[in-house]
Amino acid sequence: MTCIHSFEPIASGSAERLILGSVPSKASLRAKQYYAHPRNAFWRIIESVLALDPGLLSYEQRCAQLVKHRIALWDVLKSCTRSGSLDSDIVASSIVPNDFAGFLADHPGIGYIYFNGAKSEQMYRKYVLPTLPEQYAALPTLRLPSTSPANASLSFSGKLERWRAIVE
């Protein structure tokens, strides 16, 4: 079992939307980048939704585009113990959520939270939501289909169509 720590958020003070994953995969941890697994569709979807040049931007440029479009990116968990890369491998007793009350206080423009898959939503509702002050707990949320290659139940085009919600 490995103790995993999430990355710092990608965000500016002008962020209006927040996308939440669960915790970085092994590939992301090795690369020190969000959604680094080559088969994870996250960056392809973001490039399409934001009308960016597909596959031409560096990781740093992709992150800058999120900031430019007032989108913040983070994970629900600050740390946890996990044996593999799947969210189902997370040991529940090891879960430590990130400080969302502090983050949302520092980013008062955030008006919507999006979840990259069911597990991030589930963990947010269980470990974060009960700890939030009313004004943050009341923020509207939307679960989007996971961009993980493990989510093969929906095609790329199906995922993309649902992810367009982040710019509507």
Solvent accessible surface area in square Angstrom, and as a share of the most:
residue,aa,sasa,rsa
1,M,159,0.71
2,T,74,0.43
3,C,79,0.47
4,I,6,0.03
5,H,110,0.49
6,S,22,0.14
7,F,41,0.17
8,E,143,0.64
9,P,40,0.25
10,I,24,0.12
11,A,33,0.26
12,S,31,0.20
13,G,55,0.53
14,S,57,0.37
15,A,1,0.00
16,E,71,0.32
17,R,44,0.16
18,L,0,0.00
19,I,0,0.00
20,L,0,0.00
21,G,3,0.03
22,S,12,0.08
23,V,12,0.07
24,P,8,0.05
25,S,29,0.19
26,K,87,0.37
27,A,17,0.13
28,S,3,0.02
29,L,51,0.26
30,R,180,0.66
31,A,48,0.37
32,K,160,0.68
33,Q,56,0.25
34,Y,7,0.03
35,Y,35,0.13
36,A,29,0.22
37,H,59,0.26
38,P,122,0.77
39,R,166,0.61
40,N,24,0.12
41,A,8,0.06
42,F,0,0.00
43,W,12,0.04
44,R,133,0.48
45,I,0,0.00
46,I,1,0.01
47,E,4,0.02
48,S,46,0.30
49,V,15,0.08
50,L,14,0.07
51,A,94,0.73
52,L,27,0.13
53,D,82,0.43
54,P,104,0.66
55,G,54,0.52
56,L,135,0.67
57,L,40,0.20
58,S,52,0.33
59,Y,38,0.15
60,E,120,0.54
61,Q,90,0.40
62,R,48,0.18
63,C,18,0.11
64,A,57,0.44
65,Q,38,0.17
66,L,0,0.00
67,V,49,0.28
68,K,142,0.60
69,H,56,0.25
70,R,114,0.41
71,I,1,0.01
72,A,0,0.00
73,L,0,0.00
74,W,19,0.07
75,D,4,0.02
76,V,0,0.00
77,L,0,0.00
78,K,111,0.47
79,S,13,0.09
80,C,1,0.01
81,T,31,0.18
82,R,1,0.00
83,S,58,0.37
84,G,17,0.16
85,S,48,0.31
86,L,94,0.47
87,D,41,0.21
88,S,95,0.61
89,D,43,0.22
90,I,20,0.10
91,V,50,0.29
92,A,65,0.51
93,S,110,0.71
94,S,31,0.20
95,I,26,0.13
96,V,69,0.40
97,P,42,0.26
98,N,15,0.08
99,D,92,0.48
100,F,3,0.01
101,A,35,0.27
102,G,26,0.25
103,F,13,0.05
104,L,3,0.01
105,A,56,0.43
106,D,103,0.53
107,H,24,0.11
108,P,112,0.71
109,G,41,0.39
110,I,9,0.04
111,G,36,0.34
112,Y,72,0.27
113,I,0,0.00
114,Y,12,0.04
115,F,0,0.00
116,N,15,0.08
117,G,4,0.04
118,A,56,0.43
119,K,65,0.27
120,S,1,0.01
121,E,27,0.12
122,Q,100,0.44
123,M,3,0.01
124,Y,2,0.01
125,R,99,0.36
126,K,128,0.54
127,Y,51,0.19
128,V,3,0.02
129,L,46,0.23
130,P,100,0.63
131,T,100,0.58
132,L,17,0.08
133,P,57,0.36
134,E,144,0.65
135,Q,111,0.49
136,Y,37,0.14
137,A,37,0.28
138,A,72,0.56
139,L,32,0.16
140,P,63,0.40
141,T,34,0.20
142,L,66,0.33
143,R,116,0.42
144,L,2,0.01
145,P,15,0.09
146,S,27,0.17
147,T,1,0.01
148,S,33,0.22
149,P,40,0.25
150,A,71,0.55
151,N,32,0.17
152,A,92,0.71
153,S,107,0.69
154,L,61,0.31
155,S,67,0.43
156,F,65,0.27
157,S,76,0.49
158,G,20,0.19
159,K,12,0.05
160,L,22,0.11
161,E,116,0.52
162,R,125,0.46
163,W,0,0.00
164,R,81,0.30
165,A,25,0.20
166,I,1,0.00
167,V,67,0.39
168,E,169,0.76
